Amino acid sequence: MIFNGMRAYFLLLHRWLGLASALFLLLAGLTGAVISWDHELDEWLNPAWMHSESQGLHQSTLALAKQVAERYPQVQVSSIPLAVEPGHTLAIGVRPLPNPPNGLAPVTFNQVFIDPVTGEELGKREWGAVWPVDRTNAVSFLYKLHYSLHLPEMWGIDRWGIWLLGGVAIIWLMDSFVGFYLTLPKSANKPKTKLHKAQRHSHQATFLQRWWPAWKMRWNSSTHKRYFDMHRAFGLMDMAVADYSGIFGVCAEFAARSIYARHAVCFHADTYAFGYASTFTRAATIAAEGGL
């Protein structure tokens, strides 16, 4: 049941947890609203890279990815789409090789756009670049800002922003349950005598009847009370959606590497060897080659 003596402490906790996470939640909400349309916005801003008018059969995505690896021997292909939509290009993700060939300058891009019919390179860009921000990477800038805040690598770790926002999601989740607790009605006082007990049962409202005002607005009250009712009632109404977002945010921030690393695509341009396997299969192969 509810401990009335603890309400003041939970109220203070709810206030400071909300203030601590408010700015991060505002930023995540605004950028999340934009990137929900990331593909459409990217196609609108960069139509020459996203659309292909070539007619004919598509080449193998693996063959096209191998061509990119051969064209830029200082990179390895990190991702390829499993299928290409009709009328669209093939976006191939690349990353620098740990030990690039001597004499080759480092690349300033991590995504290459290929015509799936002709194999022609249509453009390349640094997805998620912090600066300069232009039409080619504006959407990806917001996308990366949404989940990492573009915090730089420090002490050999590049996931500080991801961990920070994951922690904010945990705080938000905790705060929502504290807020839910604060909406519950105070427990009724215990009757001291049998007479008081009989009088209590004769006119006491049920728990749901005492909780119902938390779901309503007092439109004729002061501005302060209206804002308070709005915060409490709307918070209750969208709590399920908010908690889902909080739980998903925690999972996405802390488990993203496990989710997205389920499948690996590895190219070695020096030997033109190409391997595609699940992470666990590839790990077993590497272990076997190493005699483990």
JOZIPE-V602495 format. One record per run of one state. SS is the DSSP state (~ for helix, > for strand, _ for the rest). FROM is the first residue (numbers start at 1). TO is the last residue. If there is no record, write none. Layout:
ss = [SS;SS]
from = [FROM;FROM]
to = [TO;TO]
//
This chain:
ss = [_;~;_;~;_;~;>;_;~;_;>;_;>;_;>;_;>;_;>;_;~;_;>;_;>;_;~;_;~;_;~;_;~;_;~;_;>;_;>;~;_]
from = [1;4;36;38;46;47;51;52;61;72;75;80;88;89;90;97;111;115;121;126;138;149;154;155;157;158;160;184;194;204;207;216;223;238;239;261;263;269;273;279;290]
to = [3;35;37;45;46;50;51;60;71;74;79;87;88;89;96;110;114;120;125;137;148;153;154;156;157;159;183;193;203;206;215;222;237;238;260;262;268;272;278;289;292]
//
